[in-house]
Amino acid sequence: MSELLTKAARAKDSAQGLGVKTTEQKNAALHIIADQLISEIHFIMGENEKDIENAKQKGFQASLIDRLVLNTQRIQDMADALKQQAELNDPIGDVLESWDRPNDLAIEKVSVPLGVVGMIYEARPNVTVDAASLCLKTGNAVLLRGSSSAAHSNKALVDVIHRALEQSDLPADAVQLLEDTSRETASKMFKLNDYLDVLIPRGGNNLIQTVVEQSSVPVLETGSGNCHVFIDESADKQMAIDIAVNAKTQRPSVCNAAETVIVHDAWAKKHLPELIQALQHHDVEVRGDDKAQALAENLIPATEEDWATEFLDKTLAVKIVPDAQAAIEHINQYGTSHSEAIITESDDNMLAFFNNVDAAALYHNASTRFTDGFEFGFGAEIGISTQKLHARGPMGLPALTSTKYIIRGKGQIKA
């Protein structure tokens, strides 16, 4: 039997027993994993360094290498997220609705695990821990398939998780990692309907679309992030500059970083040069439309392709518009329904933005960088969904549940 089928079977076999573990048992396991991560931090970083060196030798962009890095702070953040998850409500077994019928049938709608989650993702090894811990908390087994670029890091993290689970009441087989990262094996994973209940892709648009188009397993789709910040006419100058710079530069390689700043013409005539200078101070390459180029220096001419590009680097497009409606139309045309922000002191324009922009997360006077499970208080996230069915936005614990109906009777039969 292939590695894929062997590990998928182990995950499925463990799922039933995992699904009935108590909240106390699951929380205890999360704490053990958190402690194990810290106690083996040097082992993890040593294995991660192998991936970093391989990436450098292959000429990976700095933004892609940044996604791979596991340093002391990032490992500590993972441990903290695990402990935060342990403090969150366990959704499994929650009675979501209940009612009595005229025939005295008592009906409850109850939250239950999905079963076995298949997770296919690129680069970021932190996803290994996020996905495993979220699945364990919700009583789901997980089959992980990371990318070859993070192979050493992912294996190290799963080894640590297994050593931790062996000290807990949860089955270590509930977390499985495919070490074969070939496309052929990934394609077979897309068809494992007998083993997987849902498949979650997390990565670039090409990966996500490949999974959506080729998978026969139901897909819980995460989305790429072509995110925008719209600076309205009434925006406070310093607030707008601070938010735009933060949304682009705080961590450019992630999906909630801004890729286009849209600026109201009246604001641009007063303040655009200062905004551009602030961005360029952070080494951002700014690509502007004709109007932006006329108002500020040292801009590269923007192309039609730039408006639709998720740069994931220190590159930003700037668009000048006559009003909020034009900004909304631009976002709905080029955005990916991820995260969008408006900087304004106008309640009317804020409400128009909130009511008419199609996105999972909408911000008023705040950076798009907050679209994140940890920032939303979810502990971590399995991904950020831009679809509209089952879950949308940062997907925390409730997104990894399904429901079943419990019906209690007293001998009723249907006439």
KEFI-709045 format. One record per residue (C-alpha): residue in three letters; x, y, z. Coordinates in steps of 0.02 Angstrom, whole numbers, plus 50000, padded with zeros to 5 digits. Example, Ala and Ser with C-alpha at 12.3 -4.5 7.8 and 13.67 -1.06 7.14 Angstrom:
BEGIN
+------+-------+-------+-------+
! type !    c1 !    c2 !    c3 !
+------+-------+-------+-------+
!  ala ! 50615 ! 49775 ! 50390 !
!  ser ! 50684 ! 49947 ! 50357 !
+------+-------+-------+-------+
This chain:
BEGIN
+------+-------+-------+-------+
! type !    c1 !    c2 !    c3 !
+------+-------+-------+-------+
!  met ! 50000 ! 50000 ! 50000 !
!  ser ! 50065 ! 50173 ! 49956 !
!  glu ! 50113 ! 50301 ! 50087 !
!  leu ! 49959 ! 50402 ! 50040 !
!  leu ! 49835 ! 50261 ! 50069 !
!  thr ! 49924 ! 50198 ! 50224 !
!  lys ! 49922 ! 50368 ! 50309 !
!  ala ! 49746 ! 50409 ! 50250 !
!  ala ! 49686 ! 50245 ! 50325 !
!  arg ! 49774 ! 50282 ! 50490 !
!  ala ! 49691 ! 50452 ! 50498 !
!  lys ! 49520 ! 50379 ! 50461 !
!  asp ! 49541 ! 50240 ! 50589 !
!  ser ! 49585 ! 50367 ! 50723 !
!  ala ! 49444 ! 50489 ! 50682 !
!  gln ! 49301 ! 50398 ! 50768 !
!  gly ! 49391 ! 50379 ! 50933 !
!  leu ! 49457 ! 50557 ! 50924 !
!  gly ! 49284 ! 50626 ! 50894 !
!  val ! 49221 ! 50569 ! 51064 !
!  lys ! 49366 ! 50633 ! 51168 !
!  thr ! 49318 ! 50758 ! 51302 !
!  thr ! 49358 ! 50942 ! 51297 !
!  glu ! 49474 ! 50917 ! 51444 !
!  gln ! 49572 ! 50782 ! 51354 !
!  lys ! 49588 ! 50887 ! 51196 !
!  asn ! 49640 ! 51044 ! 51290 !
!  ala ! 49770 ! 50947 ! 51389 !
!  ala ! 49844 ! 50881 ! 51226 !
!  leu ! 49857 ! 51058 ! 51155 !
!  his ! 49954 ! 51114 ! 51308 !
!  ile ! 50071 ! 50964 ! 51293 !
!  ile ! 50103 ! 51004 ! 51109 !
!  ala ! 50137 ! 51188 ! 51153 !
!  asp ! 50264 ! 51137 ! 51285 !
!  gln ! 50344 ! 51010 ! 51169 !
!  leu ! 50368 ! 51142 ! 51034 !
!  ile ! 50464 ! 51252 ! 51154 !
!  ser ! 50567 ! 51109 ! 51227 !
!  glu ! 50620 ! 51055 ! 51052 !
!  ile ! 50640 ! 51229 ! 50980 !
!  his ! 50823 ! 51203 ! 50931 !
!  phe ! 50782 ! 51040 ! 50840 !
!  ile ! 50642 ! 51127 ! 50743 !
!  met ! 50750 ! 51276 ! 50697 !
!  gly ! 50892 ! 51162 ! 50643 !
!  glu ! 50779 ! 51067 ! 50524 !
!  asn ! 50702 ! 51230 ! 50463 !
!  glu ! 50875 ! 51296 ! 50421 !
!  lys ! 50894 ! 51153 ! 50295 !
!  asp ! 50740 ! 51217 ! 50203 !
!  ile ! 50803 ! 51396 ! 50209 !
!  glu ! 50971 ! 51346 ! 50136 !
!  asn ! 50887 ! 51245 ! 49998 !
!  ala ! 50775 ! 51393 ! 49957 !
!  lys ! 50924 ! 51511 ! 49946 !
!  gln ! 51018 ! 51391 ! 49833 !
!  lys ! 50866 ! 51382 ! 49718 !
!  gly ! 50857 ! 51572 ! 49710 !
!  phe ! 50690 ! 51594 ! 49798 !
!  gln ! 50628 ! 51772 ! 49819 !
!  ala ! 50654 ! 51851 ! 49991 !
!  ser ! 50465 ! 51857 ! 50018 !
!  leu ! 50451 ! 51669 ! 49989 !
!  ile ! 50597 ! 51632 ! 50105 !
!  asp ! 50513 ! 51738 ! 50239 !
!  arg ! 50363 ! 51622 ! 50232 !
!  leu ! 50475 ! 51474 ! 50269 !
!  val ! 50567 ! 51545 ! 50419 !
!  leu ! 50538 ! 51471 ! 50591 !
!  asn ! 50629 ! 51577 ! 50718 !
!  thr ! 50611 ! 51584 ! 50907 !
!  gln ! 50471 ! 51712 ! 50902 !
!  arg ! 50369 ! 51619 ! 50772 !
!  ile ! 50382 ! 51455 ! 50866 !
!  gln ! 50333 ! 51544 ! 51026 !
!  asp ! 50185 ! 51619 ! 50934 !
!  met ! 50130 ! 51444 ! 50881 !
!  ala ! 50142 ! 51383 ! 51060 !
!  asp ! 50043 ! 51534 ! 51121 !
!  ala ! 49909 ! 51502 ! 50990 !
!  leu ! 49892 ! 51322 ! 51049 !
!  lys ! 49865 ! 51379 ! 51227 !
!  gln ! 49741 ! 51510 ! 51171 !
!  gln ! 49643 ! 51376 ! 51078 !
!  ala ! 49635 ! 51275 ! 51238 !
!  glu ! 49545 ! 51421 ! 51319 !
!  leu ! 49417 ! 51436 ! 51180 !
!  asn ! 49246 ! 51355 ! 51180 !
!  asp ! 49245 ! 51179 ! 51112 !
!  pro ! 49109 ! 51183 ! 50979 !
!  ile ! 49088 ! 50995 ! 50972 !
!  gly ! 48924 ! 50940 ! 51053 !
!  asp ! 48851 ! 51116 ! 51057 !
!  val ! 48663 ! 51116 ! 51036 !
!  leu ! 48640 ! 51247 ! 50901 !
!  glu ! 48451 ! 51239 ! 50896 !
!  ser ! 48313 ! 51140 ! 50981 !
!  trp ! 48126 ! 51133 ! 50964 !
!  asp ! 47974 ! 51022 ! 50996 !
!  arg ! 47852 ! 50970 ! 50861 !
!  pro ! 47663 ! 50958 ! 50882 !
!  asn ! 47680 ! 50768 ! 50884 !
!  asp ! 47798 ! 50782 ! 51035 !
!  leu ! 47956 ! 50741 ! 50939 !
!  ala ! 48101 ! 50838 ! 51019 !
!  ile ! 48230 ! 50892 ! 50890 !
!  glu ! 48407 ! 50956 ! 50920 !
!  lys ! 48536 ! 51017 ! 50795 !
!  val ! 48707 ! 50971 ! 50865 !
!  ser ! 48884 ! 51019 ! 50811 !
!  val ! 48996 ! 50871 ! 50764 !
!  pro ! 49170 ! 50846 ! 50688 !
!  leu ! 49191 ! 50841 ! 50499 !
!  gly ! 49290 ! 50678 ! 50514 !
!  val ! 49454 ! 50676 ! 50417 !
!  val ! 49521 ! 50840 ! 50348 !
!  gly ! 49644 ! 50840 ! 50203 !
!  met ! 49757 ! 50992 ! 50207 !
!  ile ! 49864 ! 51038 ! 50057 !
!  tyr ! 49971 ! 51194 ! 50075 !
!  glu ! 50125 ! 51285 ! 50016 !
!  ala ! 50280 ! 51352 ! 50101 !
!  arg ! 50228 ! 51408 ! 50275 !
!  pro ! 50270 ! 51271 ! 50400 !
!  asn ! 50169 ! 51358 ! 50536 !
!  val ! 50014 ! 51294 ! 50444 !
!  thr ! 50067 ! 51119 ! 50498 !
!  val ! 50040 ! 51162 ! 50680 !
!  asp ! 49888 ! 51274 ! 50651 !
!  ala ! 49798 ! 51141 ! 50550 !
!  ala ! 49842 ! 50998 ! 50666 !
!  ser ! 49791 ! 51090 ! 50824 !
!  leu ! 49628 ! 51158 ! 50754 !
!  cys ! 49581 ! 50985 ! 50693 !
!  leu ! 49624 ! 50903 ! 50859 !
!  lys ! 49522 ! 51030 ! 50957 !
!  thr ! 49371 ! 50995 ! 50847 !
!  gly ! 49391 ! 50806 ! 50853 !
!  asn ! 49451 ! 50790 ! 50672 !
!  ala ! 49594 ! 50685 ! 50608 !
!  val ! 49703 ! 50772 ! 50478 !
!  leu ! 49807 ! 50717 ! 50329 !
!  leu ! 49936 ! 50852 ! 50293 !
!  arg ! 50024 ! 50878 ! 50127 !
!  gly ! 50145 ! 51024 ! 50130 !
!  ser ! 50265 ! 51081 ! 49994 !
!  ser ! 50437 ! 51013 ! 49956 !
!  ser ! 50511 ! 51183 ! 50002 !
!  ala ! 50462 ! 51155 ! 50185 !
!  ala ! 50486 ! 50966 ! 50192 !
!  his ! 50615 ! 50963 ! 50333 !
!  ser ! 50518 ! 51089 ! 50438 !
!  asn ! 50352 ! 51001 ! 50417 !
!  lys ! 50422 ! 50831 ! 50462 !
!  ala ! 50508 ! 50902 ! 50616 !
!  leu ! 50348 ! 50985 ! 50675 !
!  val ! 50243 ! 50828 ! 50650 !
!  asp ! 50376 ! 50724 ! 50740 !
!  val ! 50362 ! 50845 ! 50887 !
!  ile ! 50172 ! 50837 ! 50882 !
!  his ! 50178 ! 50646 ! 50883 !
!  arg ! 50295 ! 50643 ! 51032 !
!  ala ! 50175 ! 50759 ! 51122 !
!  leu ! 50019 ! 50659 ! 51078 !
!  glu ! 50102 ! 50501 ! 51143 !
!  gln ! 50097 ! 50586 ! 51314 !
!  ser ! 49912 ! 50629 ! 51295 !
!  asp ! 49745 ! 50539 ! 51283 !
!  leu ! 49729 ! 50579 ! 51097 !
!  pro ! 49787 ! 50457 ! 50961 !
!  ala ! 49951 ! 50507 ! 50880 !
!  asp ! 49886 ! 50436 ! 50715 !
!  ala ! 49759 ! 50577 ! 50708 !
!  val ! 49896 ! 50686 ! 50631 !
!  gln ! 49974 ! 50618 ! 50472 !
!  leu ! 50101 ! 50701 ! 50357 !
!  leu ! 50131 ! 50649 ! 50178 !
!  glu ! 50318 ! 50654 ! 50148 !
!  asp ! 50292 ! 50621 ! 49963 !
!  thr ! 50261 ! 50797 ! 49894 !
!  ser ! 50247 ! 50748 ! 49711 !
!  arg ! 50107 ! 50815 ! 49603 !
!  glu ! 50055 ! 50638 ! 49560 !
!  thr ! 50024 ! 50597 ! 49742 !
!  ala ! 49934 ! 50762 ! 49768 !
!  ser ! 49819 ! 50722 ! 49622 !
!  lys ! 49778 ! 50554 ! 49700 !
!  met ! 49742 ! 50641 ! 49865 !
!  phe ! 49609 ! 50746 ! 49776 !
!  lys ! 49512 ! 50584 ! 49743 !
!  leu ! 49518 ! 50503 ! 49915 !
!  asn ! 49330 ! 50511 ! 49944 !
!  asp ! 49334 ! 50349 ! 50044 !
!  tyr ! 49454 ! 50426 ! 50170 !
!  leu ! 49436 ! 50616 ! 50170 !
!  asp ! 49279 ! 50712 ! 50216 !
!  val ! 49344 ! 50881 ! 50158 !
!  leu ! 49498 ! 50951 ! 50072 !
!  ile ! 49568 ! 51122 ! 50115 !
!  pro ! 49697 ! 51204 ! 49999 !
!  arg ! 49800 ! 51347 ! 50069 !
!  gly ! 49924 ! 51439 ! 49961 !
!  gly ! 49933 ! 51533 ! 49797 !
!  asn ! 49793 ! 51552 ! 49673 !
!  asn ! 49864 ! 51417 ! 49557 !
!  leu ! 49861 ! 51287 ! 49696 !
!  ile ! 49687 ! 51333 ! 49752 !
!  gln ! 49613 ! 51329 ! 49577 !
!  thr ! 49698 ! 51163 ! 49540 !
!  val ! 49619 ! 51084 ! 49693 !
!  val ! 49448 ! 51160 ! 49658 !
!  glu ! 49448 ! 51101 ! 49478 !
!  gln ! 49521 ! 50927 ! 49503 !
!  ser ! 49457 ! 50869 ! 49673 !
!  ser ! 49311 ! 50750 ! 49693 !
!  val ! 49326 ! 50770 ! 49881 !
!  pro ! 49222 ! 50920 ! 49941 !
!  val ! 49333 ! 51075 ! 49949 !
!  leu ! 49330 ! 51208 ! 50084 !
!  glu ! 49409 ! 51344 ! 49979 !
!  thr ! 49530 ! 51474 ! 50044 !
!  gly ! 49569 ! 51623 ! 49935 !
!  ser ! 49712 ! 51728 ! 49871 !
!  gly ! 49719 ! 51908 ! 49931 !
!  asn ! 49719 ! 52052 ! 49808 !
!  cys ! 49675 ! 52175 ! 49947 !
!  his ! 49645 ! 52363 ! 49935 !
!  val ! 49652 ! 52517 ! 50045 !
!  phe ! 49540 ! 52658 ! 49986 !
!  ile ! 49588 ! 52831 ! 50051 !
!  asp ! 49431 ! 52938 ! 50039 !
!  glu ! 49425 ! 53128 ! 50020 !
!  ser ! 49393 ! 53156 ! 50206 !
!  ala ! 49528 ! 53036 ! 50269 !
!  asp ! 49643 ! 53099 ! 50405 !
!  lys ! 49812 ! 53120 ! 50321 !
!  gln ! 49923 ! 53036 ! 50449 !
!  met ! 49800 ! 52896 ! 50484 !
!  ala ! 49786 ! 52859 ! 50299 !
!  ile ! 49974 ! 52856 ! 50274 !
!  asp ! 50003 ! 52748 ! 50428 !
!  ile ! 49871 ! 52621 ! 50378 !
!  ala ! 49926 ! 52611 ! 50196 !
!  val ! 50108 ! 52587 ! 50245 !
!  asn ! 50063 ! 52456 ! 50376 !
!  ala ! 49946 ! 52361 ! 50260 !
!  lys ! 50084 ! 52349 ! 50129 !
!  thr ! 50246 ! 52333 ! 50228 !
!  gln ! 50210 ! 52253 ! 50398 !
!  arg ! 50226 ! 52083 ! 50313 !
!  pro ! 50213 ! 52097 ! 50123 !
!  ser ! 50217 ! 51910 ! 50087 !
!  val ! 50048 ! 51867 ! 50165 !
!  cys ! 49875 ! 51862 ! 50089 !
!  asn ! 49802 ! 52006 ! 50193 !
!  ala ! 49935 ! 52130 ! 50140 !
!  ala ! 49873 ! 52272 ! 50030 !
!  glu ! 49918 ! 52262 ! 49846 !
!  thr ! 49830 ! 52420 ! 49784 !
!  val ! 49799 ! 52587 ! 49867 !
!  ile ! 49653 ! 52683 ! 49789 !
!  val ! 49655 ! 52869 ! 49824 !
!  his ! 49518 ! 52999 ! 49806 !
!  asp ! 49573 ! 53133 ! 49683 !
!  ala ! 49547 ! 53276 ! 49806 !
!  trp ! 49651 ! 53191 ! 49942 !
!  ala ! 49785 ! 53144 ! 49815 !
!  lys ! 49808 ! 53325 ! 49757 !
!  lys ! 49850 ! 53375 ! 49936 !
!  his ! 49941 ! 53226 ! 50008 !
!  leu ! 49992 ! 53095 ! 49878 !
!  pro ! 50178 ! 53144 ! 49874 !
!  glu ! 50191 ! 53117 ! 50062 !
!  leu ! 50107 ! 52947 ! 50048 !
!  ile ! 50225 ! 52895 ! 49908 !
!  gln ! 50377 ! 52955 ! 50006 !
!  ala ! 50321 ! 52856 ! 50159 !
!  leu ! 50301 ! 52699 ! 50054 !
!  gln ! 50467 ! 52722 ! 49965 !
!  his ! 50551 ! 52750 ! 50133 !
!  his ! 50504 ! 52568 ! 50166 !
!  asp ! 50579 ! 52517 ! 49997 !
!  val ! 50410 ! 52492 ! 49913 !
!  glu ! 50408 ! 52498 ! 49724 !
!  val ! 50256 ! 52603 ! 49680 !
!  arg ! 50165 ! 52582 ! 49515 !
!  gly ! 50042 ! 52722 ! 49477 !
!  asp ! 49910 ! 52763 ! 49348 !
!  asp ! 49925 ! 52920 ! 49240 !
!  lys ! 49847 ! 53034 ! 49371 !
!  ala ! 49960 ! 52969 ! 49510 !
!  gln ! 50114 ! 52993 ! 49402 !
!  ala ! 50062 ! 53174 ! 49371 !
!  leu ! 50049 ! 53207 ! 49558 !
!  ala ! 50203 ! 53117 ! 49626 !
!  glu ! 50378 ! 53078 ! 49568 !
!  asn ! 50472 ! 52914 ! 49543 !
!  leu ! 50321 ! 52807 ! 49502 !
!  ile ! 50327 ! 52662 ! 49380 !
!  pro ! 50181 ! 52664 ! 49256 !
!  ala ! 50048 ! 52541 ! 49311 !
!  thr ! 49981 ! 52413 ! 49187 !
!  glu ! 49810 ! 52333 ! 49177 !
!  glu ! 49888 ! 52173 ! 49244 !
!  asp ! 49948 ! 52263 ! 49402 !
!  trp ! 49770 ! 52294 ! 49461 !
!  ala ! 49737 ! 52107 ! 49467 !
!  thr ! 49906 ! 52053 ! 49538 !
!  glu ! 49939 ! 51985 ! 49712 !
!  phe ! 50118 ! 52045 ! 49723 !
!  leu ! 50160 ! 51967 ! 49893 !
!  asp ! 50313 ! 52079 ! 49896 !
!  lys ! 50360 ! 52262 ! 49919 !
!  thr ! 50269 ! 52314 ! 49761 !
!  leu ! 50110 ! 52419 ! 49764 !
!  ala ! 49991 ! 52489 ! 49634 !
!  val ! 49910 ! 52661 ! 49659 !
!  lys ! 49746 ! 52711 ! 49576 !
!  ile ! 49667 ! 52886 ! 49580 !
!  val ! 49476 ! 52892 ! 49576 !
!  pro ! 49347 ! 53033 ! 49575 !
!  asp ! 49235 ! 52964 ! 49713 !
!  ala ! 49194 ! 52818 ! 49828 !
!  gln ! 49083 ! 52735 ! 49699 !
!  ala ! 49227 ! 52723 ! 49577 !
!  ala ! 49335 ! 52645 ! 49714 !
!  ile ! 49199 ! 52517 ! 49752 !
!  glu ! 49183 ! 52472 ! 49568 !
!  his ! 49371 ! 52450 ! 49551 !
!  ile ! 49380 ! 52337 ! 49704 !
!  asn ! 49235 ! 52228 ! 49648 !
!  gln ! 49313 ! 52211 ! 49475 !
!  tyr ! 49490 ! 52166 ! 49528 !
!  gly ! 49479 ! 52108 ! 49708 !
!  thr ! 49476 ! 51928 ! 49767 !
!  ser ! 49341 ! 51951 ! 49901 !
!  his ! 49471 ! 51940 ! 50040 !
!  ser ! 49501 ! 52101 ! 50141 !
!  glu ! 49463 ! 52280 ! 50094 !
!  ala ! 49483 ! 52443 ! 50191 !
!  ile ! 49412 ! 52619 ! 50180 !
!  ile ! 49493 ! 52766 ! 50269 !
!  thr ! 49361 ! 52901 ! 50288 !
!  glu ! 49273 ! 53018 ! 50408 !
!  ser ! 49112 ! 53006 ! 50306 !
!  asp ! 48982 ! 52889 ! 50380 !
!  asp ! 48888 ! 52887 ! 50215 !
!  asn ! 49040 ! 52829 ! 50118 !
!  met ! 49085 ! 52703 ! 50251 !
!  leu ! 48911 ! 52626 ! 50242 !
!  ala ! 48913 ! 52627 ! 50052 !
!  phe ! 49080 ! 52536 ! 50058 !
!  phe ! 49019 ! 52407 ! 50184 !
!  asn ! 48856 ! 52378 ! 50090 !
!  asn ! 48926 ! 52366 ! 49914 !
!  val ! 49101 ! 52290 ! 49923 !
!  asp ! 49101 ! 52101 ! 49905 !
!  ala ! 49232 ! 52036 ! 50026 !
!  ala ! 49249 ! 51923 ! 50176 !
!  ala ! 49320 ! 52061 ! 50287 !
!  leu ! 49288 ! 52248 ! 50273 !
!  tyr ! 49381 ! 52379 ! 50375 !
!  his ! 49346 ! 52559 ! 50421 !
!  asn ! 49500 ! 52658 ! 50475 !
!  ala ! 49605 ! 52502 ! 50507 !
!  ser ! 49736 ! 52398 ! 50417 !
!  thr ! 49690 ! 52243 ! 50317 !
!  arg ! 49828 ! 52151 ! 50411 !
!  phe ! 49705 ! 52106 ! 50549 !
!  thr ! 49615 ! 51974 ! 50445 !
!  asp ! 49689 ! 51832 ! 50543 !
!  gly ! 49624 ! 51697 ! 50659 !
!  phe ! 49735 ! 51751 ! 50803 !
!  glu ! 49686 ! 51934 ! 50784 !
!  phe ! 49501 ! 51886 ! 50779 !
!  gly ! 49521 ! 51789 ! 50940 !
!  phe ! 49510 ! 51616 ! 50858 !
!  gly ! 49681 ! 51559 ! 50922 !
!  ala ! 49732 ! 51511 ! 50746 !
!  glu ! 49650 ! 51482 ! 50578 !
!  ile ! 49639 ! 51340 ! 50454 !
!  gly ! 49639 ! 51472 ! 50317 !
!  ile ! 49542 ! 51624 ! 50258 !
!  ser ! 49391 ! 51581 ! 50154 !
!  thr ! 49331 ! 51696 ! 50016 !
!  gln ! 49189 ! 51582 ! 49964 !
!  lys ! 49011 ! 51601 ! 50029 !
!  leu ! 48958 ! 51425 ! 50075 !
!  his ! 48995 ! 51343 ! 50243 !
!  ala ! 49122 ! 51471 ! 50304 !
!  arg ! 49190 ! 51642 ! 50257 !
!  gly ! 49336 ! 51745 ! 50322 !
!  pro ! 49462 ! 51676 ! 50448 !
!  met ! 49410 ! 51497 ! 50482 !
!  gly ! 49429 ! 51450 ! 50663 !
!  leu ! 49356 ! 51305 ! 50761 !
!  pro ! 49172 ! 51319 ! 50706 !
!  ala ! 49223 ! 51306 ! 50523 !
!  leu ! 49289 ! 51130 ! 50555 !
!  thr ! 49122 ! 51064 ! 50614 !
!  ser ! 48966 ! 50995 ! 50534 !
!  thr ! 48797 ! 50958 ! 50612 !
!  lys ! 48680 ! 50814 ! 50644 !
!  tyr ! 48501 ! 50808 ! 50706 !
!  ile ! 48455 ! 50715 ! 50864 !
!  ile ! 48270 ! 50669 ! 50872 !
!  arg ! 48193 ! 50601 ! 51032 !
!  gly ! 48024 ! 50519 ! 51027 !
!  lys ! 47899 ! 50424 ! 51134 !
!  gly ! 47850 ! 50289 ! 51012 !
!  gln ! 47784 ! 50403 ! 50874 !
!  ile ! 47750 ! 50327 ! 50704 !
!  lys ! 47705 ! 50420 ! 50545 !
!  ala ! 47526 ! 50399 ! 50487 !
+------+-------+-------+-------+
